[in-house]
Amino acid sequence: MTSARPVGYFGRLRRGRSPIRRPVRAGQSAAMKNFLGFVSFVLLAQGAGGILHEVTGGRFKLWTVVQRIGFLDGYEVYACVLLLVLGVAVGAASDAVGRRG
């Protein structure tokens, strides 16, 4: 019988650290957190603005992008909900980067 030993990716033995995690410099994680926070804000604002545009009958048409994309005709609400969900996910990733770094 073979002994159980820890196996990493593609059957290689793990030695110390995982091959995915690399050391990051101090400024990199703060910059990444700020960038992801900005992307999260834009996604949330576009999703919320698109839903408000649909609910109010077009009052928020200046700053919504989803209504200007032609192939999304009829699916604007679904696209806006998707933007909201992606915004929350990117915001959670931003918090995770902030805690890790």
Summary of the structure (lengths in Angstrom):
residues: 101
radius of gyration: 20.9
end to end distance: 42.7
largest distance: 71.3
contacts: 236
relative contact order: 0.17
helix: 64%
strand: 2%
